[in-house]
Amino acid sequence: MATQALIAPRRKARLLPVIGREASSFWVWGAAAVALAVLLPLVALAAIAAEGSGDLWPHLLAYVLPSALTQTFMLLIGVGLLSCLFAIPCAWLVANCDFPGRGLFEWALLMPLAVPGYIVAYSYLDVLHPLGPVQEPLRALLGIASPRDFRLPDVRSIGGCVFVLSCVLYPYVYLSARASFLVQSAAALEVARTLGASRTKAFFKVGLPLARPAVVAGLTLVLLETLGDIGASEFLGVRTLTVSIYATWVNRSNLPGAAQIALVMLTLVLALILAERAARSTRRFVASGTARPAPPARLSGLAAAGAVLLCALPVALGFAVPVLHLAVSAVRRVAETGMSATLPREAATTAVIAIAATGLTLAAGLVVALAHRLAPSALSGGLARLASLGYAVPGTVLGIGLLSPLAGFDNMVDAALRQTFGISSGLLISGSGAALVLALAIRFLAIPIGGIEAGFAKLSPHLDMAARSLGATRGGTVTRIHLPLLRPALFTAALLVFVDAMKELPATLLLRPLGLETLATHIYAEAARGTYEDGALAALLIVLVGLGPVILLARLSASAVRGSSASRPSPSRSPHA
């Protein structure tokens, strides 16, 4: 047995390079093409910005950028802080305490992920209107007749935008923090308790520092999503960099100026990513024995009631209130005027675009992941990381970067057809939904790459070796071995990409052809006109479709964390500088 154990690694080392050399002619070149497609809009963006914006740039530099940067930074700081305040206490309670409803809140705290930020903003604009369902009963209760005599702070403000986006985005921090709290060793917390620390002090001195890398990772996602938001910010009157890019391109018809603002925004995105990596690198953890998960502390009385209220608050604000309002508004609108005649067509268009984007994204992600599997090297790994960059690029930036190369390709094809056959193809890609499908595929390519790589991590390389030794070609190995075993990972990735593509707003606004309307743009148009109830049914459809992936994500995350902590010992951790 010892001899076999020594031989197996050597045989694996000999066989894998052979498989890699045979596959590299196709898979690595395919991964390189995918990575190039992701990098192309970023290169084009720099080229567009270099053209200059004429007399507009001094105006942007003097009046637009200072205000946009100020409001963007204020929004990022506010959303980051409030998201942590929502997420971290709830994650600690669910992971370390036993109270009524704990099992329900474990997955219900993820429900706001099903509701896009622009839909929550759309809902709260109506809910918190001076003549809406909150302020009118409140004035009646206080005996005040006129809205001029008493009104709540206006939701159309930076504070309102911070509140709305925090209610939607806190689950990113909650998910990573809960996973970290669940696998922490009980020994570290017990040592703190034996030294006289209360449960609260043990949380702040031991539990929270140990979870800091996970919290920072989730917080980075929150900030990136905040930076790329356009719907909620514009609805609530906050002129962020994203809103300024859209206004400069669409309202002022100045693409170079919009590209220059987009480069500023891209620099901020890069700074966020580098800051996240730097924050994680400053912490080191030392393994010392076998971890024993901390048993949940049973809460009762006021403590249990406080835990229930604390966990229920973000669920109510981020999911229950907006969804209930949408449902009531949709029922009322359908009862009064019937369903909009354009809604079925817009729903079908949304589904077709989302399905096409999902198929393209899965195919590209599979090529990239297979390249790293069949030809493992620094090159294939680097190509996978490059291909995943699109997730960090906001939709507005991606839209501007794609416009120029796609228009150039369309013009080239049109000129060739005119010269050869005397016919015109028009705007073949940029004038159709194909440009939007391509942008969505680049934007969400990181989802299938990560999911498929995680699936491959569970498949032993000996499966590949056995298949090749039995005469299977590399194509046969992929179709008969890899794809059947990767079905769960592919299904999960497809579901997540489909929902993200369906509710994507910034890229859709910038790249959709004339006359093409989706559910997201329908909601945007109704909110822009102030006819909130007319867009309630479209918003409700997006939320209902988004619930499935969120529930699946909650179940997968819970089972994965519990399975890993139960099946293998984890080292107890202690932070040090």
N, C-alpha and C positions, 0 to 999 in steps of 0.2 A: 504493500500500500504506500509505503514511504517513497519507493522508487517511482510509482505511478504519479504521486503528487509532485515529484520533481520534474517528471517528463512532461506533464500536461502543460505547465506554463511555457516550456520551451516550444512545444508543438504549436500552442496558440500564437506564440511570437513569430513562428515561421509561416503559419498559414494566413494570418491576418494581412501581412504585407502583400501576399500573393493576391488575396481577394481585393485589396485596395488598388493594386496596380491594374487589375483587370477592369475594375469599375471606374477608375479615375477618368478614362477617356470620355465617359458620358456624364456621370453624376457630378463630378467636380466642376466640369465645364457648365453644367446646368446650374449648379449652385452659384458659380461666378456670374452667370447671366442674371440670376435673380438678384444677387447683391448689387450688380450694376444698375438694374432697374430701380432699386431702392435709392441708390446714390445719385441717379440722374437728376431728379427734381432738385436736389440740394445744390448740385453743380450749376444747373440752369438758373436757380434762384440767385446765386452769386453773380452770374453773367448778366441777368436782368438788372440787378441792383447797380452793377458797374456802368450801365448805360447812362445813369444820372436821371434826375427827375426835373431838370430845368429849373424854373423859378419856384417850383413848389417846395423843394427841399428846404430852403431857408425858412419858409412858413412852417413846415413840419418840425424843423429843429427848434424853432422859437416858441411855437404855440401848441403843437400836437404831442410831440414826444415827452416833454417834461410832465404834462398833465397825465398822459397815458402811463408813463413809468411810475409816477407817484400813486395813481389809483391801482395799478397792477400790484405794486409792492404792498400797499395797504390791504388789498384783497387777499394776497398770498399769506400775509402774516395773520390776518383775522381768521381765514378759513383753516389754516394750519393749527392755530391755537384752539379754536372751537371744536374742530374735528377730534383733536386729542382729548379735550374735556368730555366730549360725548363718548369716545371709544374706549379709552384706557380703563376708567372705572368699571364700565360694563364688562369688558374683557376679563378683568380681574375677578369680578363677582361670579361670572359664569364659569370660569376655570377653577376657582378656589373656594367657592361657597355653595352651600346647599340651601335653597329657599324655594318657596312655591313658584312654579312656572319656569324654573331654571331650564328645563329641557326645551320649552317653547321659545324662550328668549335666545337660546343658543343659535337657532337658525333664523328667528324672526328679526334679529338685529341686522341681518344681511338684506332684508327685504327692500330697503331704500335703493339698493343697486338696480332694481328693476325699473326705477322711475328716473328718466333723464332729467338733468338739472333744469333745462328750459321748460319742462312740463311742471315741475314743482314751482318754479317762478311764475309760470302762467297761472297756476292754481292759487297761489298766495296773493297775487295781484287782485284776484276776485274775492278771495276769502277775507282779506284785510282791507278791502275798499271801505271808505267812510260810510257808504250805504250798503255794505255787505253783511253777511250773516254773523259777523263777530261784533262789529262796532255798533250796529243798530240795536241789538238786544242789550248790549252793555250800557248804552245811553238811556234806554228805556228803564233799565234797572236803577240807574242813578238819577232818573227823573230829569234828564236833559233832552230838550227837543231838537236843537239845531246842531248839525255836525260842526259848525264853526265854534261852538262853545266847548266841545270836547272831541278830540280825535287822537288815536294812537299814532306813534311815529310812522312816517311814511315808509312803506316797504321799498319804494323807489329811491334807494340810497345805497351807499357802500355797506352800511350796517345790514340792510335788508338782503343784499347780495351775499354777504358773509354768512348770514343765517341760512339762506336757502341752499347755498352750495355745501355748507357744513352738514346740513341735514341729509344730503344725498351722498356725500363722499366719505363720511366718517367710517363706513364699513371697511374700507381699505386698511385703515389703521386697526380697527377692531379685529379683523381676520388675522393679521400678522401678530398682533399683540396676544390674542387668545392662544394661538398656536405656541407662542413662546412661553406663556404662563403655564400651559398644560404639561410641557415637558421639563419644567424646572424641577430640580431636586428638592425634596422635602428637608434634606439635611441642612441646607443653607438657611432656610427659614427657621428651622427648629433651633439652630445655634443662636440666631438673633433673638428668639424668644427666651432662651435660657439666659441670655445676657441682659434680660430685663426690658427688651423692646416690646412695645405693644404691637398688635396686628397692623395697625396703621403705619407705625414707624418701620416695621419689618418690610412692609410694601414699598415705602419710599426709599429705604436704605439698601434693600436687597433685591426684592422682586422687580421693581421698575428699572434699576440699573442693568440687571441681567437681560431684561427685555428691550433695552434701548436700541440695539441693532435692528431688531424686527420692527420696532415702532418707527425708526427712521426710514426703513424701506417702505413701509406702508404710507408714511407721510409724504415721501417723494412722489408716489403715485397720486396722492391727493393734490399736491401742488402742480404736477404736470397736467392733471385733468382741469384744475382751476385755470391754469394758464391758457389752455386750449379752448375754454368755454366761450361761446359767442351768444347763445340764446339767452341764458339767464342774465348775463351782464348787460346786453343791449335792452332787454325787456325792463330791467331795473335801473336803467340810466347810468350805468358805470362805463366810462370810456377807457377800457383796457387796451393793451396792445393789439389783441385779437380784433376788437371792435374797430380800432383805428385802421388796421390793415384792410378790413372789409370796406370801411367807408372811403378810404383813399382809392381803392380799386374801383368800386362800384359807383360811388357818388361823384368822385372827382375824375374818374377815367384815367388814372395815372398809375400804370402798372409798375414802372421803375420805383416810384415813391413807395408803393405798397411793398415791393420787394425789399427795399432798404429797411422799412420798419420790421418786416419779417426776419431779416438778418439779425436785428437787435433782439427780437424775440427768441430766435434760435440760439443766440449767445446766452440768453437767460436760461433756456432749457439745458444747454450744456453745463452751465454753472450749477444748476440744481443737481444734475446727475453726478458731477464731480464732487459736489459737497456731500452727497449721500455716500459715495464711496469713501471719501475722506473720513466721514463720521464713523463709518463701520470699521475702518482700518485703525482707528485710535483705541479700540477696545480689543483686549486679548483675553481669552478664557483658558483656564488651566483645568485639565481633567484630573480628578482625584477620586477614583473609586467608581462604584456603581450607583446610579441615581435611583431614588425611590420617589415616585410621584407623591405630591402632598395630598393627603386625604381632604376632601372638601369640608370646610367648617360649617356646621349646621347653624343657620340663623333662625331666630324666632322673634315674635313680638314686633316691636318697633323696628328692629334691625332688618327683619325679613320684609316688612312693609316698605321700608326705605329702599331696599334692594330692588323690589318689584317696581316701585315708582321710578327709580333711577334708570332701570333698563327699559321701562315702557315709554319714557319720555322721547328718546330719539326715534323709536319705532313709530310713535304717534305723529311726531312732527315731520318725519321724512317719508312716511308711507301712508299711514291711516288717514290723516287729515286731507292731503291732496287727492288720494284715490277716492275717498268717500265724496269729496266735493265734485270730482270728475264724474262719478257715477250718478249723483243727483242731477248735475247739470245736463248730462247726456240724456237721461230719462226725460227730463223736462223738455229739452229741445226736440227730441224725437216725438214726444206726445203733442207738442204745439205745432211744429212745422214739418215733421217727418225727417227721414234721413237725407243728408245732402246727396244730390244726384251724382256728384263727382267723387264721393268717398269710395265706392267700390272700385272705380278705376284707379284711384290713388293707392288704395290698399294693394291692388294687383301689381301696380308699377313698383311699389315698395318691395313686395315679395319677389318679383322677378329680379330686381337689382340686387337684393340681398342674397338670393340663391346663386346668381352668377358670381357675385363677389366671394361668396363662401366657397364655391367650386374652384375658382382661380386661386384663392388663398390657400386652400388645402393642397392643391396640386403643387404650388410653388413651395409650400412648407415641407411637403413630403420629399421633394427633390433635394432641398437643402439638408434635411435630417438624414436622408439616405446617403448623401455624399459623405457626411461625417461618420456614418455607420460603416459603409463599405470601404471607404478610403480614409481611415482615421489619421489625421495629421494636424499640424498647426495651421496649415492652409485652410482645410475644410472647417476647422473650428472657427477660424477668423472670419470666413465667409458667412457662417451661421450667425455670428455676432453682428456683422455688417447688415445682413438681411433683416435682423430684428430691430434696426434703428428706427424704422418707420413708426413704431408705437410711441416713441418719444417726440415725434414731430407733430405739432398741432395741425388740424385739418386745413386751416387757412393757409399756413405756410406750405403745406403739401400741394394745395390747389394752385397757388401761384407758381410754384416750381414746375408743376406738370404742364401748365398752359403753353409755355413757349415751345418745348420740344415736341409736344403733340401737334400743335399748330404747324410747326415746321415739317413734321412728317406728313400731315394732311396735305400741305401745299406741294410737297415733293411728289406724292402719289397723284395728286390732281394734275400737276404739270405733265407728268409722264403719260397719263392716260389721254390727256388732251393732244399731246404730240403724236402718240402712237395710234390711238383709235378715234380721236376727235370727240371724246366724251368727257364729261366732268364728274368726278366723284364727290365734289363738295368737301365739307368738313367730315371726313369719314369717321374719325375717332373723337376729336374735340367737339364735334357738333352732334354727338350721339351720347347715349348712356355709357358707351364703352370707356370714356375718360373717367367717369365717376366710378365704374366698377374697378378700374385699374387703381385709382386713388384709394379706394376702400381696401383693396387687396394689399397694397403697400402699407397702409395704416395699421392693419391688424395682422400682418404676417407673423409677428412675434408669438401670437397665441398658438397657431398650429406647430410652429417650430419648437416652442417650449413643451407643448403637450406630447408631440411625437418623440422628442428626445427623452422625455420622462418615460414614455412607453418603451422605448428601445433599452433604457437602462435596466428594465426588468427582464429583458430577453438575453439569455446567455449567448456569447459569441460561438459557443459550441454548436448551436442550432445551425448557424451559417456553415460551419465547417462540415457538419454531418450532411447537410443538403448538397454541398459541393462535392463531397467525397462519393455521394451516390449518383453523381452525374448531372445534377441540376445546374442549369445556367444561372447567371446572376439575375436575369429577368424572372426565371422560374422561382428562385429563392424569394424574391420580393413578392410575387403574386401569390405563391402557395404557402409561404411561411410567414413573412413579415406582415402583410396586409391583414390576414385573418386574425393574427394575434394582436394587431394594433387597433382593432375595431373600437374598443371602448375609448381609447385616446382620440381616435379620429372623430368619433361621434361627439364627444365632449367638446373638442375644438370646433367642430362644425356648428354646434349649437351656440357656443359663445360668439363666434364670428358672425353668425346670422343675425343675432340680436343686436350686436354692436353696429353692424352695417345698417340694420333697419332704423336705428335711432340716431345715426350720425347726422349732424346738422351742418357744421361749418363747411366741410368738403362738398356736401350736397348743394348748399347755397351757391358756391362758387363755380362748380363744374357741371351742374345740370344744364342740359340744352333747353332752349326756349320751348315752353309748353309742357315740359315734364314736371309733374308735381308728385311728391311723395307725402306720406303721412306727416313726416317731420316738417316739410316746407308748408304743408297745409296749416299746421299748428302755428308756425312762425308767422304766416300771413294773417291769420285770424287775430293773433295777439298784437301784431303791428296795427291792425285796424281797431283794436279795442273790443272786438266781438268775441269775448272769451268763450261763451257758451257754445258758439258755433264750432269751435275746435275741440270741445270736450270729448266727443265720441272718438275722434282720431287719436287723441292723447290716451284715452282709456284702452284702445286697441293695442297701442305700443306697450303700455304697462302690462296688460294681460299676457302678451306674447313674451315679455321679458321675465315673467315670474318663473317659468319653467327652468331656465338656466340658473337662476339664483337659488332655487330650491335644490337643484342638482349640485351646485357649487357648495352649498351648506352641508349637504350630506357627504360629499366627497372629502371636504376639508375635515369634518368631524371624524370620519372613519379613518382617514389617513393619519391624523395626529394621534388618535387613540391606538391605532394599529402599530404605529412605529414605537410608541412608548411602551406598549405591552409586549411586543415581539423581541425587542432588543434593548439592552441596557444602555442608558445614556450617562455620560460623565456628569457628575455634579460640577457646577461652574461657580467660579468666583471672579469678579472683575478686578482688574488692577490696571494701573496706568501703564 
